[in-house]
Amino acid sequence: MDRADRRLFFKFLNSHHHDEGVRDWFANRDLFTRWLTAERVAESGLIDVTTEDVDLARAARDALNALIDDHTPRNAAQLDAIAAQLPLRVRFEGADSHLEPAATGIRGLTARVLGIAHDAMRDGTWARLSHCQNDTCQWAFLDQSKNRSRRWCDMSTCGTKSKARAYRARQRELRERAAEAERQLRDSAVAGDSPPTEQINTGADRPPFRATSL
């Protein structure tokens, strides 16, 4: 996956935002057209956008993201059905080959993304794709760590936010537990119950001392 393919692939996959509620650039023709321009992926012949083409692009994006999360036959079959509707062909270059779109327009763009996914599966890149564990992000990213344990698309942003959110959640839980314990103590005092005390062994139950002969 070269730099241009990687740029298009991740912009396509990450065309949704969760930071201020789910904002989907593929929701309709107007938003999709704005996305093409804003992300600079529009080329000659791409501006003619139809509702059917946008629906197919959105279905392809969602199917790709689903397959990254779970390589089930069902997810693969869904993506396969979408690929069957797209103009794809094999291009041979010397001793190598790859899939490329056989048309222009939005369907050609979507076909190119699926061709990139195909090549990523062949060269091992696909196995390193993951989704950011920050709930307000969830973007796809390429995990280049040695043991493929990276959790966030960017540690300085999503990683810091997730850790801060987890810390606040732990502090909130501690406060709630302390408040609950205090409430139980107040309820016991009102009911006249004595708090449980530790039983002290006075030694009364010990066996009597028995002298032994030396």
FENFEN-V366147 format. One record per run of one state. SS is the DSSP state (~ for helix, > for strand, _ for the rest). FROM is the first residue (numbers start at 1). LEN is the number of residues. Records with the same first field share a line. If there is no record, write none. Layout:
SS->FROM-LEN ; FROM-LEN
//
This chain:
_->1-2 ; 14-2 ; 18-5 ; 25-4 ; 39-12 ; 70-3 ; 84-4 ; 94-2 ; 102-3 ; 124-2 ; 132-8 ; 143-12 ; 192-23
~->3-11 ; 29-10 ; 51-19 ; 73-11 ; 105-19 ; 126-3 ; 155-37
>->16-2 ; 23-2 ; 88-6 ; 96-6 ; 129-3 ; 140-3
//
